[in-house]
């Protein structure tokens, strides 16, 4: 499908900020957040919109072809009330606004915490395995995936759910507190590729892990490669090895 006009919710966050330079060369961007986003570049406009407000989301989604839904609480320790009001209620408002305004695709930022208990047990996890959330935050994202499935089946709204891993710059891989990031890392440029592929695909609904090509990965990327044509280029292991090699040479 041809998509030209794109709303990004939570556009002021880390992922939204990383996406903007690549996406504005291809799409007319509407950047949504709780506060005005400045400065704006050519091909961008800003809108102040709270995902807890359905009417605000309808207005923000007006005239859009697609939405990249990044807004919401993202910490695994987030308590119930904000999970319920923002992550669950907000995602409903985004999907319902998309339906009412004739938006054709939503890319939903889900989370690896939807299957966190598999990780705790050392189980290599595929997207088609049953959800096993490790927190109320994970529950809220599992709800979002189920809601997305409903909107795809009931209304024909295309929704691509991305279970984001650990989105960080390379320096955080090198300066890590523990080695988990070597398995879960999603680099900025792989995030750009993954979202772009999700916008371009003909898939009606799908759930995919959002990580780079990490040697130590314990989440399966096979369906993302097959369905979306996602071919990540970064590997946390190689980032560390490259850093160590430079240190030896110095």
N, C-alpha and C positions, 0 to 999 in steps of 0.2 A: 504494500500500500504506500501511496505517496503522502508523506507527512512533512509539512512545512512550518507549522506554528506550534511551538512547544512551551508548555508551562513547567517550570521546575519549582516544586515546593521545598522549603528548607534550603533555598538556593544560597544562603549566606554561610552554610556549613562547609566542612572540609571537602566533602565529595562534590557538592554543588560548585564550589569555587574551582575545583580541579576540572570539572566538566565544561565550564563556560567557554574557555578559549577554543576548544575543539568544536563544540556544538554550535557556537554562533556563526561559524563559517558555513554551516549547512542549514541551520534553522533560524527562524525569527524567534527569539527567546523572550519569554515573559518570566521574570524572576520574582517568585513569591516568598515572603518571609514575614516575621512579626514586626520588623523595622525596615525602613527604606534602605535599599541597597545602592551604595554610591562608591566610586563613580561607575557610570554605565558606559559601555562601549557601543560602537555601531552595531545595530542588529539586536539590541537589548532594550527592554523596558522593564520597569519594576512595579510591583503591586504589593501593598501591605494587606495580608490576608491571614487570618487565624484558621487553621484547619478544624478547630472546634466549632466553627460557625459555618453552617451549610450554605447560607445565603452568600456569605463572602466567598466561599469556594465556587459557587455557581458563577458569580461575577468574574472571578479569576479565570475560570475555565472557559468562559464565553469566547467563541471564535477559535479555540485551540484544536489542533489535530491530535495531540498526544500530551501526556503528563508524565513527568518523571517525579515520583512521589518519594522525597527524601525526608520530609519533615517528621518530627516525632522524637520522643526520648529514646536514647540508644544505649544506655547503661544497663548492664545485667542486674544491677541492684535497684533499679527503679521500682518504687512501691506501687501498690495496686491502683490507687486513685489516678495518678497520671498515666499509668498504663491503660486504664479503662477510658479515661476522658480523651487523651491525646492519641495514643497509638491505635486503640480500637475505634473509638468514636470518630477520630480524625480521619482514619482510613476509610470508614464508611462514608463520611462526607465527601472525600475526594472521589470515591467510586460513584457515588450517587450523583455528584455534580457532573462527573464525566458522562454518565448516562443521560442526564437531563439536557446537557449541552451538545450532545452528539460527538463527543470526543471518541476517537476510534481505538486508541491504545493507551494503556497505563503501564509504566514500568515501576514496580513496587519494590522499595528497598526493604526486604525482609532481613532475616538474621540467621547466622549459624546457630544461635541459641535455641532455635526451633527444635534442633536435634542434639542439644548439648549433653544429654545423658549417654548417648552413644559414645561421644568423645571421652567422657569420664571413664567409660568401660573399655576404651581402646578399640572400638569397633569402626572399621572403615565404612563410611556412610554414603549411601546413594540417595539422590533426591526422591526416589519412589518408595523409600522405606517410611513406615509410620512415624509421625512426629513424636518426639520425646523431649519436650521443653525442659530446660534446666532452671527456670526461673519464671516469675510472673511476667517479666519482660518477654521471655521466650514464648509464653502462652499468648501474649498480645500479638506477637508476630505470626504465630500459628493461626490465630483467629483471622488475621489479615489475609493469609494465604487461602483459607477456606472461604472467606468472603469474596476474594477475587475469583475463585473457582465458580461460585454461585453467579457472580455477575457475568462471567464468560458463558456459562451454560444457559442462564435465564434470559440474558439480554444481548448476547453476542459481542460484549465488550472484550476486546483482546487485552489480557493482562499477563505480563511477564514478571514473575517473582524472583528476585535475586537475593539469595542468602549470603549477605555480605560477610566476609571474614574480617581480617584486621586491616583496615585502610590506614596506611601510614606512609610517609616518605622514606626513602632509603636510609637516611641517617638513623631512624628509629629501629630499623632492622639491625644496624651495626651496634647501636647503643642500647640494645634491648635489656630488659630486666630479667627475662627468662627466655627459653627457646621456643615457646609456643608460637611466636610470630613466624618462626621458620616454616611452620606448617600452614598457618592461616593467613599469611600476608596477601593483600591485594594492593598492587602498586598503582599509583595514579594513572600511568598510561594504560595499564590493563583495565582499569576501571572505565576509562574513556572508551576503550574498544568494546568492552562488555555491554555498556549502556547503548552505544551506537549500534551494535549487532542486535540488541534487544528491540530497538526502535525499527530496524530494517527488516526483521524477520516476518515470515508469513504465518508463524505459529499463533494460534488463537490463545492458548493458555499453556504456561509451563513454569516449572520450578527449577532453578539452577543455582549451584553454589558459585559465589563470587570470590574467587581467589586467583592468584597467579599460578604459574606452572612450577609450584614448589616441589622440590625433590621429596620432602617429608610430608607432603599433603596426605590427609586422612579423610578428605571429602572428594567424591567422584566428580570429575568434570566431563565425563564422556558425553552426556546428553547435551551439555552446553556446546561442545565441539561439533556434535552431529546436527543439532537442531538450529543453533544460532550461527555456526561458523566461527565460534570464538576460539582463537588460538593465542593464548597468553604468551608473552615474550619474556617475562621476568621470572626469576627464581630467587627466593630469599637466600638459599644456600650459596648461590653464585655471588650475590652481593657481599656476603660475609667473606668468601674466599678472595674476592677481588680486593676488598679492604685490607685483609691480612697480607696479601701479596704486595700491595703498595707499601705497607708498613715495613715489610722485610727489605724491600728495595731501598727504602729511606734509611 
